[in-house]
Each structure stands twice: as structure tokens, then as C-alpha cells.
Amino acid sequence: MSKKQFTVRDISELVRQGQDLMVQVVKDPLGTKGARLTTDITLPSRYLVFMPGASHVGVSQRIEAKVNASA
């Protein structure tokens, strides 16, 4: 697997004041540090992970195991 290449850019080139952003909390705030946020939204459920904007859906391996167990 290849790692993502990131280019360091000034935040003002990417986000404008008043712009709406959808973010998800990855890590809660601790002490004087704020929460860690991401724009890669994931909504996990029992059998799948919904990722808005992604070209695929993550499906749990438990589904296949349950089908094989009931057969």
C-alpha cells in the first residue's frame, strides 16, 4: 500500500471565514489541547461503515461469518 503524500499549505488557502465544514471528532480535548478533528467522516454501524463522499462502502466480515454459520 502506498502512503498518502501531503503538501504543507497555509490553512487560509483551504478554508475561508464563514465557510461551513463537516467534521468529526477523532480525539477528545485533553488539558489545554483542543479536540482533534477530521473531514474524513465515518459512520460505523454493526455491519457496515458509511463514508459520505467515498466511492465505496465498508462491509463487516461478520456478515459472511453469520451467513456461513446459518447454512
N, C-alpha and C positions, 0 to 999 in steps of 0.2 A: 504494500500500500504506500502510496506517496503522501507526503505531508503537505498541508496547505501552505502556500507561500504568502506571507503578509508583507505589505508595503506600509511603512510608517507614514501616516498622513496627519495633518492638522485636523482636529475634530471639527473646526469651523468650516472645512471643505465638505464635510459629510452631513452635518446636521445644522439646521437653521433655527434660530429662536422662534418659538411658537409652533414648530413642526410637531405633528403627532407621531409618536413612535410606539410600537407594541413591543414590550419587553417582558422577560420572565426572570424572576429572582432565582439565581443559581446558588447563592450562599447568603445567609442572613448577615446583618451587620454585627460587628464584634468590636467592642470598645469604641475607639474613635474612628474606625474604618466604616464606611458605608457598605450597603449591600452590593454584592457582585451581580450584575445583570447581563443578560444576553438577548439578542434579537433572534436567535435560533429557537423558536418556540416549539416545545414538545408537550403533548397532552397524552400521558400514558393511561391506559386502562388495563383491564385484566388480560385481554388477548391481543391488543394491538397498540401501537403508538402512532397517534395522528400528528403529522408535522405540516402545518399550513405552509404553503409555498414550496414544499418539497415535491419532487417528481415521483415519489414512491411512498408506500405506507409500510411501516414495520409491523410484522405479524409474529406473534409469540410462537415459540416451538411447542408450547403446551397444547396448542390446538391439535397438532398432529399426534402427540402422545395420547390425548384423550380419545381421538378417533380410533387409534390402534388398540387402545385398552377396551373399547366398547365392541370391537369386531370379533 
